[in-house]
Amino acid sequence: MSVSDPIDDFRRAGYAHTDWIAGYFSGVRRRRVLPEISPGEFAAVLPVSAPERGESFEQLLSEFESKVVPALTLWNHPRFFAWFSVSSTPPSILAEYLAAAVNVNAMLWKASPAATELEQVTLGWIREWLDLPPSFFGIIYDTASVAVLQAIGAAREYVAPECRTEGMSRDLIVYVSEQTHFSSERAAITLGFGQKNVRKIAVDEQFRMRADLLESAIREDVAAGKRPCCIVASVGSTSTSAIDPVCEIADIAERYGIWLHVDAAYGGSTGVLPEMRHVLAGVERADSLVFNPHKWLYVSIDCSILYTRRPEILRRASALGAEYIRSVEDDQVVNYNEYGVQLGRRFRALKLWYVLRYYGREGVSVMLREALRLAQVLKGLVEADARFELAAPVPFSLVCFRLRAENAANERLLAAINASGQAFLSHTILNERYVLRCAIGNFQTTEQDVRETWDLIRQQAETVLQEHALSGART
Ligand SMILES: Cc1ncc(COP(=O)(O)O)c(C=O)c1O
């Protein structure tokens, strides 16, 4: 630590760190997306114990650059196409910096009035952009996994309120599809539903939940004395970005009095575009809806929004207070901690506010449309090469494709692409076939990035197919 005034020290180092970030953004394409590193290799170069005496910001930044960054998977790289591509953008980064500086805890209105009210205001703005009912109450959690945990907890409160005092009932059932993100099943396990009480409904040829099979499963459960509790439908499921038939599922949920949670963690933000709003058809009938600004609304991880039309039930599922956090304003304000398991809460609304204001609806729409367009460009390239095939429809910015070859060849192809360091894609298994996934969404990704990545994929495919032919000839 420097002996100079710590605030002067901070000011100087702050400029240097900002310069580093700006340089990172402009030169990021020269870096590998995936590090070349084996498990334990990074930790092995660090001292075993923390330093006795403080060190300078210069030393820290220099080691961040020379040691930490080469060992990072660069999520904020324009050729990061794995899982769901995400973006931390300049306004979000600056807001994180400010939030850390004021270090407020958004647990109660009293604990920081602007943090609570900014959350209400920004979530109201997004509700308007997505054309959701004004009655939808919004809250920010860290992730969609926690949001679905809270949603299924609310579903239990809705269907079986006695569980709150009596403990868990063994006959409550949660319905997901074979393609629903595993966070719903994990939430059901965590809440004590039991894995055997999670029904995985089969999907159609486009990987959408079969509403007819959902209804049959519910009927069977009711006949067997079970209590259907929650259905999770997806708008943009993880493997293929499929969109479940939310309207049909909402009819079923209403018919049987079941809580409907819609997981739009990835696909939801496209509802901002009038030409894409149809993907959210029916969500106004959902009891809860999650979408992640940290996935595809240019906000740094973490930021996940849950909307519900039954805030009182969400609140009842978790609300507990203590004398030391009571305040005289309680009956006029929202105290967000009452709507979840966390008491202490980060000031996440600030980065959302920064992003919404810096880009405006126009700027956000330009970026979303570009990602959607680039996915169609890639889809066209896949379709034009007879050695490849598309593995799923492309409703958003995720392209699932594969070599027309056996699984092992596709697995080798993905490994070769990723080992090059020039791009990072991920995979899934669909109908027992190994499939490559290319998700586009980083704010710096250009058509050149997509075309050059496709060239890389084709070159690697050439090699893989040659090796494959040779090994076939040898056997
Ligand atoms: C559709 C969907 N839902 C939920 C999740 C979980 O998201 P989180 O990482 O915010 O918990 C994911 C993660 O990729 C996802 O794709």
The ligand as an ORCA input file, in Angstrom:
! r2SCAN-3c Opt
* xyz 0 1
  C     -33.346    -20.566    -19.924
  C     -32.499    -20.445    -18.706
  N     -33.081    -20.329    -17.499
  C     -32.366    -20.194    -16.371
  C     -30.994    -20.187    -16.412
  C     -30.223    -20.003    -15.132
  O     -29.690    -18.736    -15.175
  P     -28.838    -18.105    -13.980
  O     -27.421    -18.363    -14.344
  O     -29.211    -16.646    -13.999
  O     -29.243    -18.780    -12.734
  C     -30.333    -20.318    -17.631
  C     -28.861    -20.314    -17.706
  O     -28.266    -20.342    -18.750
  C     -31.099    -20.454    -18.802
  O     -30.531    -20.602    -19.993
*
